Amino acid sequence: MSAADELRAQTRAALTTAGISQASAARTLGLSEKHMSQMLTGRATLTLTHAEQIVALCGAQLVIAIHLNTPKGSSEQSSGTHPGRDRAPDGRGCAGRTAG
């Protein structure tokens, strides 16, 4: 699954979990129902800004993380990560941004 597909799926899931219809979300955000549907089905681009706004309506937060894959045997210094910083909760090196 591509990152764009995952973003759409998670955004749709947030709406479903919150019990918010696509039509209601579209009205609140000043979008047409057609455009909202197209964004959530891949017929139009779902931007990070729109995804962030939609999940915020659901009481959720959009979090973006980049997980670096480092070759075995390389040190943290050579991979560009910093000890104690830029770490994912599981301890892997990453640079992350919390949108919002």
C-alpha positions in Angstrom: 0.0 0.0 0.0 1.4 3.4 -0.9 1.8 6.2 1.6 -1.1 8.1 -0.2 -3.3 5.1 0.1 -2.5 4.6 3.7 -3.2 8.3 4.4 -6.6 8.0 2.7 -7.4 4.8 4.6 -6.5 6.3 8.0 -8.4 9.5 7.3 -11.5 7.5 6.3 -11.1 5.4 9.5 -10.9 8.5 11.7 -14.2 9.8 10.2 -15.8 6.4 10.7 -14.5 6.0 14.3 -15.7 9.5 15.2 -19.1 8.9 13.6 -18.7 11.9 11.2 -20.0 11.6 7.7 -18.0 12.7 4.7 -20.8 15.2 3.9 -20.7 16.7 7.4 -16.9 17.0 7.3 -17.1 18.6 3.8 -19.6 21.2 5.0 -17.5 22.0 8.1 -14.3 22.5 6.0 -16.1 24.4 3.2 -15.5 21.7 0.6 -18.0 20.1 -1.8 -19.2 16.6 -0.9 -18.0 15.5 -4.3 -14.4 16.8 -3.7 -14.3 15.2 -0.2 -15.4 11.9 -1.7 -12.8 12.2 -4.5 -10.0 12.9 -2.0 -10.9 10.0 0.2 -11.1 7.6 -2.8 -8.0 8.7 -4.6 -9.7 10.4 -7.6 -8.4 13.8 -6.2 -5.2 14.5 -4.2 -5.7 14.3 -0.4 -3.1 16.9 0.8 -1.5 16.7 4.2 -3.3 20.0 5.0 -6.7 18.6 4.2 -6.0 15.3 6.0 -4.8 17.2 9.1 -8.1 19.3 9.0 -10.3 16.2 8.6 -8.6 14.2 11.4 -8.7 17.2 13.7 -12.5 17.3 13.2 -12.4 13.7 14.5 -10.5 14.7 17.6 -7.4 13.0 16.3 -3.9 14.2 15.3 -2.0 13.6 12.2 1.5 12.4 13.0 4.2 12.0 10.3 7.3 9.9 10.9 10.2 9.0 8.7 11.9 5.7 9.7 15.5 5.5 8.6 16.8 2.1 7.5 20.4 1.8 8.4 22.8 -1.0 7.2 23.8 -3.5 9.9 27.1 -2.6 11.5 26.8 1.1 10.9 27.0 3.4 13.9 24.3 5.9 14.9 26.6 8.8 14.1 27.2 7.6 10.5 23.4 7.1 10.0 22.7 10.7 10.8 20.7 10.1 13.9 21.5 11.6 17.3 21.6 9.5 20.5 18.6 10.3 22.6 17.0 12.4 19.9 15.0 11.7 16.8 14.0 8.3 18.0 10.7 6.4 17.4 8.9 5.0 20.4 10.4 1.6 19.4 13.9 3.0 19.5 14.6 3.1 15.8 16.1 6.2 14.4 13.6 8.6 12.8 12.8 12.2 12.1 9.2 12.9 13.0 6.8 15.8 12.9 3.6 16.1 14.7 1.2 18.1 12.6 -1.0 20.5 14.4 
